[in-house]
Amino acid sequence: MHLDAYPLEFSGSFLTFEFISEGPKGRLLKVIQFTEIEPGIYNLAFGDADRATGTFNDAVVSNNGDSEQVLATVVGAVHVFCQHHPTAIVYATGSTPARTRRYQMGLNRFLPLIVEHVDLYGERGEDWEIFQKEVSYTAFAARLKSS
């Protein structure tokens, strides 16, 4: 299985990534940012860039018709980030429950390819477990597989 992803641009520290989403709404600049929230644990934030403010909005719904390619690009950014920060754990959740569900559906779709490279976990209640299809999670965590 191959994921058709957009080309990524990234900072020297591999903490911020950008790419252009192309679709019916035009060319939209997207930002993926990894922020350390605890030692070794990084929050993954993702959204549309606001060039006027230099920030990005993680609540906007672009509907640019390329959601699978966008998800593939985010998965690719996580992989590159983990290669450069091999002991890091990446934490992610949607900005709304509906968005978290949408992310989970994407993870389910590409699960065989994702787990070739990373260990993927889901948060259910107060507990973390190995990510499984058909289980509803409130957050996700990933780390590069050990060599």
C-alpha positions as CSV (number, residue, x, y, z in Angstrom):
1,M,0.0,0.0,0.0
2,H,1.4,3.4,-1.0
3,L,0.2,6.7,0.5
4,D,0.0,9.6,-2.1
5,A,1.2,12.5,0.0
6,Y,2.1,16.1,-0.7
7,P,5.7,17.3,-0.7
8,L,6.7,18.6,2.8
9,E,8.9,21.5,3.7
10,F,10.2,21.5,7.3
11,S,12.2,23.4,9.8
12,G,15.8,22.5,10.6
13,S,14.6,21.0,13.9
14,F,11.9,19.0,12.3
15,L,9.3,20.5,14.6
16,T,7.3,22.4,12.0
17,F,6.2,21.1,8.6
18,E,4.3,22.9,5.8
19,F,2.6,21.7,2.6
20,I,0.1,22.9,0.0
21,S,-3.3,21.3,-0.2
22,E,-4.7,21.5,-3.8
23,G,-8.3,21.1,-4.6
24,P,-11.6,22.9,-5.5
25,K,-11.0,25.6,-2.8
26,G,-7.6,26.4,-4.3
27,R,-4.1,26.1,-2.9
28,L,-4.2,26.1,0.9
29,L,-1.1,26.3,3.1
30,K,-1.2,23.6,5.8
31,V,1.0,23.5,8.9
32,I,1.9,20.5,11.1
33,Q,3.6,21.4,14.4
34,F,5.2,19.2,17.1
35,T,5.4,20.8,20.5
36,E,7.0,19.2,23.5
37,I,4.3,19.0,26.3
38,E,6.3,16.7,28.7
39,P,9.8,15.5,28.4
40,G,9.9,13.3,25.3
41,I,6.2,13.7,24.5
42,Y,5.2,15.9,21.7
43,N,1.7,17.2,20.8
44,L,0.9,17.1,17.1
45,A,-1.1,20.1,16.0
46,F,-2.3,20.6,12.4
47,G,-4.3,23.2,10.6
48,D,-4.5,25.9,7.9
49,A,-2.0,28.6,8.0
50,D,-3.0,32.2,8.5
51,R,-0.3,34.2,6.7
52,A,-1.6,37.5,8.1
53,T,-1.0,36.4,11.7
54,G,1.8,33.8,11.2
55,T,-0.3,31.3,13.1
56,F,-2.5,28.4,12.1
57,N,-6.1,27.4,12.8
58,D,-6.7,23.8,13.8
59,A,-10.5,24.2,13.9
60,V,-11.1,25.2,10.3
61,V,-12.7,22.7,7.9
62,S,-11.2,23.2,4.5
63,N,-13.2,20.7,2.5
64,N,-10.6,20.9,-0.3
65,G,-11.5,17.4,-1.5
66,D,-8.1,15.8,-0.7
67,S,-8.6,14.5,2.8
68,E,-6.8,11.2,2.2
69,Q,-3.8,12.9,0.7
70,V,-3.7,15.4,3.6
71,L,-3.8,12.5,6.1
72,A,-1.1,10.7,4.2
73,T,1.0,13.8,4.4
74,V,0.5,14.2,8.1
75,V,1.4,10.5,8.6
76,G,4.5,11.2,6.5
77,A,5.4,14.2,8.7
78,V,5.1,12.0,11.8
79,H,7.4,9.5,10.3
80,V,10.0,12.1,9.4
81,F,9.7,13.7,12.8
82,C,10.2,10.4,14.6
83,Q,13.2,9.6,12.5
84,H,14.9,12.8,13.7
85,H,13.5,12.4,17.2
86,P,13.7,8.6,17.6
87,T,12.8,8.5,21.3
88,A,9.9,10.9,21.0
89,I,6.3,9.9,21.6
90,V,3.8,11.8,19.4
91,Y,0.4,12.6,21.0
92,A,-2.6,13.6,18.9
93,T,-6.3,14.2,19.3
94,G,-8.8,16.1,17.2
95,S,-9.9,19.6,18.1
96,T,-13.5,18.2,18.4
97,P,-14.8,14.7,19.0
98,A,-16.0,14.5,15.4
99,R,-12.5,15.4,14.1
100,T,-10.9,12.8,16.4
101,R,-13.3,10.2,14.9
102,R,-12.4,11.3,11.4
103,Y,-8.7,10.9,12.3
104,Q,-9.4,7.4,13.7
105,M,-11.2,6.4,10.5
106,G,-8.1,7.5,8.5
107,L,-5.8,5.6,10.8
108,N,-8.0,2.5,10.4
109,R,-7.8,2.8,6.7
110,F,-4.0,3.0,6.6
111,L,-3.2,0.9,9.7
112,P,-1.2,-1.9,7.9
113,L,1.2,0.7,6.5
114,I,1.4,2.8,9.6
115,V,2.3,0.0,11.9
116,E,5.1,-1.1,9.7
117,H,7.0,1.9,11.0
118,V,5.5,3.0,14.3
119,D,3.9,1.6,17.4
120,L,0.4,3.1,17.5
121,Y,-1.7,3.4,20.7
122,G,-5.2,4.6,21.5
123,E,-6.5,6.2,24.6
124,R,-9.7,4.7,26.0
125,G,-10.9,6.2,29.3
126,E,-7.8,6.7,31.4
127,D,-5.9,3.8,29.8
128,W,-3.7,3.4,26.7
129,E,-3.7,0.3,24.6
130,I,-2.3,-0.9,21.3
131,F,-4.5,0.7,18.6
132,Q,-7.2,-1.6,17.3
133,K,-9.8,-1.2,14.7
134,E,-13.5,-1.0,15.8
135,V,-12.5,0.6,19.2
136,S,-13.4,4.2,19.8
137,Y,-10.5,6.3,21.1
138,T,-10.2,9.8,22.5
139,A,-6.5,10.3,21.6
140,F,-3.7,8.6,19.8
141,A,0.0,8.2,20.5
142,A,2.8,6.9,18.2
143,R,6.5,6.2,18.5
144,L,9.0,4.8,16.1
145,K,9.4,1.1,16.2
146,S,12.6,-0.1,17.9
147,S,15.2,-1.4,15.5
